[in-house]
Amino acid sequence: MAFYSRVSGSVGVITLQNPPVNALSAAVRQGIVDTMHRALSEPEVKSVVICGQNGKFCGGADIREFGANMRGPPLVPMIHLIEAAEKPVVAAIEGVALGGGLELALGCHYRIAHSKARLGLPEVTLGLLPGAGGTQRLPRLIGVPAALELITTGRHATAAEALQLGIVDEVTDHSAVDAAVKFAQSVAGKSLDARRISTYPRPRSPDLAEIFEKAMKEVRRSARGAIAPVTCVQAVHASVTLPYAKGMERERELFSTLFTSGQAHALQYYFFAQRAVSRWSTPSGARWDTSKPRPVHKAAVIGLGTMGRGISVSLAQAGLSVVAVETQEKQLLEAKQAVSGMLERSAKRRGVPLADDKIKYNCSVQAVADADLVIEAVFEDMALKKTIFQQLSGICKPGTLLCTNTSGLDIDELASQTQSPELVVGMHFFAPAHVMKLLEVVYGPRSSPEALATAMEMGKKMGKVSVAVGNCRGFVGNRMLKPYLEQAFFLLEEGATPEQVDQVLEEFGFAMGVFKVSDLSGLDVGWKVRKADGLVVPGSTGKSARIRGGSRYSPLGDLLCEQGRFGQKTGRGWYQYDKPGGRVAKPDPWLHGFLEEYRARHGLVARRIDHQEMLERCLYALINEGFQILQDGIAAGPEDIDVIYVLGYGWPRHRGGPMFYAGLVGLDKVLERLEHYHQVYPDVLGLKPCSLIRKLAASSSPPIHRWREFIQKPRSQL
Ligand SMILES: CC(C)(COP(=O)(O)OP(=O)(O)OC[C@H]1O[C@@H](n2cnc3c(N)ncnc32)[C@H](O)[C@@H]1OP(=O)(O)O)[C@@H](O)C(=O)NCCC(=O)NCCSC(=O)/C=C/CCCCCCCCCCCCC(=O)O
């Protein structure tokens, strides 16, 4: 709702009230309309201020109310009522003015912002466009290039930038409401003719055609199949080709096409999913709201390779004192230099103070003795990690949380090396660790709720989205990757090329296809794991070369590694590069010949595989594993898996994540295709539909927020 008060006798103040972000719910919109009428009808009131309760102007339309039965006064006429008022209306912007919130402010005659406020039109990130006049007013106010940039990226501008662009009229370091009231008094009775943005002339410039062409090209390149950015450009285009009223009709038309789209549903689902994962729970009933994190002031990182360096940077930037340990002096010096450079670049980019003095470097593990939390980030080698955990257990003060940065090793095995296994958790960072937003926080069967809460909180402090997951091989992300990769290899055996598989996945929206990713991260990484698992049998021939443990196996990756083809770093992998370390992937005729020779050797007849089959086999195998993970209680809900896949594995955000995508395709359809492929390839375990997807499909495929009801509680993990 919105409440009304009178200040200094002549200023009507309308305060939006809908915690936590004063979103424009039906009740708020109704409140604004009612209080506006009241302010306009009171003769003593000469001007009006609109503000938000608790230092937040407005977070935009209430996303939770989007749906079929929307009630209350619509936003567009409400904003027109404000703009048409004969008394000056001033927006007092504190906290945020986002989406419909900024559009409301643009309908006011003046805007005063607090210096810490952020303003933007982030609708594009929800699969929408600013459909309450934003695409027509903003370009009229600040010109097409700046409006296009803000609307197509959805980024938030600072108050200083908003002032520079002309979005706000004044910025204050004090109360924006007080400043707005004062301002409102000063403009009472003045003509408003030049203050109604909708009456401004259409933006004109000789190079507009070129600007739009460039913007369209850029959004098509970066959107990876997302439709909202393209539609945003079309809507802004209407502001230069059509008069305001017609432009608004066009905006409405384009908004309607987006509003009901699967992509908008996916992006809005994802918005809430990303927030939901912080409310973690475990099969044993430990929960985010009943588990208290321990205070952490000092952290330590052991091992300053690529991951350890990135983790040290993240910790220092979060304001913690860090002890960074690397036992080899030469490596320590190299790491110190590299970390300083990373911190400097990052401080420059983010406009924050340099955090270099937060890190102390040391050659001895003893230096971590008084740390509250230690993150071990040495090579992915269980024996080495075990030795370090044994050492840490003896060195660290009681109560220190011991974390391992591993992408899939057994947390419980490491915990068993220590005297306090309840204080051991996994922190699976993604490379580069100071950039990537995702953190899988892995709890073992003995980790305490407090340890888990501390690691989750630590992730948040580092600006990560932390997802709590159970302990199993590969946790959530890498466990699901296995059947996906496996299918990609099988497709090569059956006749596809890496380019064809990658093209299908990139057309789906992945930033990179599976083979390009493999070249980037290094083929030797998986090879080492497979060797440790006893899967690599050099020189094996005949049928046994392609079977392991009764299941189909492709040795293609192993064979490439045996040739020294490790991907980008060696200049050769699934593709060729102009030099070791090169980044531009080019098809490699050698690889094609190698595949032909391999198929001939194994009696495989190449066939033409259509796009649909490539996509279904890769994605449905991955999704099937996701259902198995839910069934096993490794992830608490589908949102956890989706957030992991979007933030850690390049799954296109506008498709919501693998589990949301499965629901969108239809669980019965996914099940039917899995059954089909499993019938064709009975020796591929990853294609055998898991019982949870069967159960859900048999229960008329309930919506994704109800899936948890169908998961049998697995045995306690915590
Ligand atoms: C920056 C934030 C605002 C705050 O961040 P932070 O402090 O970190 O807090 P959070 O954890 O993110 O959020 C706190 C809780 O608040 C919830 N929240 C936040 N914003 C909203 C919101 N806008 N609506 C609802 N709930 C919101 C959030 O989920 C948290 O709760 P929980 O933890 O999940 O429980 C940050 O939150 C943020 O960035 N928010 C989003 C800002 C945003 O994107 N705003 C734009 C919203 S869309 C919009 O404004 C669109 C306007 C266009 C016109 C709309 C027209 C209406 C529809 C007309 C229908 C026409 C039908 C057409 C079809 C036909 O023709 O047939």
The ligand as an SDF file (V2000), in Angstrom:
LIG
                    3D

 67 69  0  0  0  0  0  0  0  0999 V2000
   18.3430   -4.7670   -5.8510 C   0  0  0  0  0  0  0  0  0  0  0  0
   17.1290   -5.4800   -5.2300 C   0  0  0  0  0  0  0  0  0  0  0  0
   15.8980   -4.6440   -5.3500 C   0  0  0  0  0  0  0  0  0  0  0  0
   17.4050   -5.7120   -3.7160 C   0  0  0  0  0  0  0  0  0  0  0  0
   18.5230   -6.5560   -3.5690 O   0  0  0  0  0  0  0  0  0  0  0  0
   18.8760   -7.1840   -2.1410 P   0  0  0  0  0  0  0  0  0  0  0  0
   18.8530   -6.1170   -1.1270 O   0  0  0  0  0  0  0  0  0  0  0  0
   20.1330   -7.9710   -2.3430 O   0  0  0  0  0  0  0  0  0  0  0  0
   17.6870   -8.1470   -1.7630 O   0  0  0  0  0  0  0  0  0  0  0  0
   17.1470   -9.4380   -2.5110 P   0  0  0  0  0  0  0  0  0  0  0  0
   17.5180  -10.6420   -1.7340 O   0  0  0  0  0  0  0  0  0  0  0  0
   17.5060   -9.4350   -3.9350 O   0  0  0  0  0  0  0  0  0  0  0  0
   15.5880   -9.1870   -2.4280 O   0  0  0  0  0  0  0  0  0  0  0  0
   14.9220   -9.1910   -1.1870 C   0  0  0  0  0  0  0  0  0  0  0  0
   13.5910   -9.8720   -1.3640 C   0  0  0  0  0  0  0  0  0  0  0  0
   12.7750   -9.0600   -2.2090 O   0  0  0  0  0  0  0  0  0  0  0  0
   12.2770   -9.8130   -3.2860 C   0  0  0  0  0  0  0  0  0  0  0  0
   12.1430   -8.9170   -4.4570 N   0  0  0  0  0  0  0  0  0  0  0  0
   13.0400   -8.0860   -4.9370 C   0  0  0  0  0  0  0  0  0  0  0  0
   12.5640   -7.3850   -5.9850 N   0  0  0  0  0  0  0  0  0  0  0  0
   11.3070   -7.8180   -6.1520 C   0  0  0  0  0  0  0  0  0  0  0  0
   10.2770   -7.4800   -7.0600 C   0  0  0  0  0  0  0  0  0  0  0  0
   10.4650   -6.5560   -8.0300 N   0  0  0  0  0  0  0  0  0  0  0  0
    9.1160   -8.1190   -6.9460 N   0  0  0  0  0  0  0  0  0  0  0  0
    8.9200   -9.0490   -5.9890 C   0  0  0  0  0  0  0  0  0  0  0  0
    9.8500   -9.4250   -5.0760 N   0  0  0  0  0  0  0  0  0  0  0  0
   11.0150   -8.7900   -5.1700 C   0  0  0  0  0  0  0  0  0  0  0  0
   13.3300  -10.8750   -3.5230 C   0  0  0  0  0  0  0  0  0  0  0  0
   12.7890  -11.9590   -4.2070 O   0  0  0  0  0  0  0  0  0  0  0  0
   13.7180  -11.2060   -2.0850 C   0  0  0  0  0  0  0  0  0  0  0  0
   12.7540  -12.0620   -1.5270 O   0  0  0  0  0  0  0  0  0  0  0  0
   13.0170  -13.6410   -1.4200 P   0  0  0  0  0  0  0  0  0  0  0  0
   14.3510  -13.8140   -0.7850 O   0  0  0  0  0  0  0  0  0  0  0  0
   13.0250  -14.1860   -2.8250 O   0  0  0  0  0  0  0  0  0  0  0  0
   11.8770  -14.1340   -0.6270 O   0  0  0  0  0  0  0  0  0  0  0  0
   16.9460   -6.8450   -5.8910 C   0  0  0  0  0  0  0  0  0  0  0  0
   16.0030   -7.5900   -5.1890 O   0  0  0  0  0  0  0  0  0  0  0  0
   16.5060   -6.7620   -7.3200 C   0  0  0  0  0  0  0  0  0  0  0  0
   17.3280   -6.6050   -8.1880 O   0  0  0  0  0  0  0  0  0  0  0  0
   15.1920   -6.9250   -7.5340 N   0  0  0  0  0  0  0  0  0  0  0  0
   14.6130   -6.9960   -8.8550 C   0  0  0  0  0  0  0  0  0  0  0  0
   14.4930   -5.6420   -9.4780 C   0  0  0  0  0  0  0  0  0  0  0  0
   13.8390   -5.7650  -10.8180 C   0  0  0  0  0  0  0  0  0  0  0  0
   14.2220   -6.5600  -11.6360 O   0  0  0  0  0  0  0  0  0  0  0  0
   12.8210   -4.9570  -11.0400 N   0  0  0  0  0  0  0  0  0  0  0  0
   12.0480   -4.9900  -12.2420 C   0  0  0  0  0  0  0  0  0  0  0  0
   10.8100   -5.7710  -12.0230 C   0  0  0  0  0  0  0  0  0  0  0  0
    9.8790   -6.0000  -13.5080 S   0  0  0  0  0  0  0  0  0  0  0  0
    9.2140   -4.4820  -13.7710 C   0  0  0  0  0  0  0  0  0  0  0  0
    9.3770   -3.5960  -12.9960 O   0  0  0  0  0  0  0  0  0  0  0  0
    8.4170   -4.3760  -14.9890 C   0  0  0  0  0  0  0  0  0  0  0  0
    7.8060   -3.2330  -15.2950 C   0  0  0  0  0  0  0  0  0  0  0  0
    7.1450   -3.1350  -16.6080 C   0  0  0  0  0  0  0  0  0  0  0  0
    5.6700   -3.0020  -16.5540 C   0  0  0  0  0  0  0  0  0  0  0  0
    5.0240   -4.0630  -15.8960 C   0  0  0  0  0  0  0  0  0  0  0  0
    3.6120   -4.1470  -16.3430 C   0  0  0  0  0  0  0  0  0  0  0  0
    2.9140   -5.0750  -15.4760 C   0  0  0  0  0  0  0  0  0  0  0  0
    2.3140   -6.2400  -16.1750 C   0  0  0  0  0  0  0  0  0  0  0  0
    1.1940   -5.9320  -17.0830 C   0  0  0  0  0  0  0  0  0  0  0  0
    0.5590   -7.1790  -17.5540 C   0  0  0  0  0  0  0  0  0  0  0  0
    0.3360   -7.1000  -19.0140 C   0  0  0  0  0  0  0  0  0  0  0  0
   -0.0720   -8.4250  -19.5150 C   0  0  0  0  0  0  0  0  0  0  0  0
    0.3710   -8.5210  -20.9280 C   0  0  0  0  0  0  0  0  0  0  0  0
   -0.1540   -9.7640  -21.5040 C   0  0  0  0  0  0  0  0  0  0  0  0
   -1.2820   -9.4960  -22.4320 C   0  0  0  0  0  0  0  0  0  0  0  0
   -1.3630   -8.4370  -23.0560 O   0  0  0  0  0  0  0  0  0  0  0  0
   -2.0920  -10.4180  -22.5780 O   0  0  0  0  0  0  0  0  0  0  0  0
  1  2  1  0
  2  3  1  0
  2  4  1  0
  2 36  1  0
  4  5  1  0
  5  6  1  0
  6  7  2  0
  6  8  1  0
  6  9  1  0
  9 10  1  0
 10 11  2  0
 10 12  1  0
 10 13  1  0
 13 14  1  0
 14 15  1  0
 15 16  1  0
 15 30  1  0
 16 17  1  0
 17 18  1  0
 17 28  1  0
 18 19  1  0
 18 27  1  0
 19 20  2  0
 20 21  1  0
 21 22  1  0
 21 27  2  0
 22 23  1  0
 22 24  2  0
 24 25  1  0
 25 26  2  0
 26 27  1  0
 28 29  1  0
 28 30  1  0
 30 31  1  0
 31 32  1  0
 32 33  2  0
 32 34  1  0
 32 35  1  0
 36 37  1  0
 36 38  1  0
 38 39  2  0
 38 40  1  0
 40 41  1  0
 41 42  1  0
 42 43  1  0
 43 44  2  0
 43 45  1  0
 45 46  1  0
 46 47  1  0
 47 48  1  0
 48 49  1  0
 49 50  2  0
 49 51  1  0
 51 52  2  0
 52 53  1  0
 53 54  1  0
 54 55  1  0
 55 56  1  0
 56 57  1  0
 57 58  1  0
 58 59  1  0
 59 60  1  0
 60 61  1  0
 61 62  1  0
 62 63  1  0
 63 64  1  0
 64 65  1  0
 65 66  2  0
 65 67  1  0
M  END
$$$$
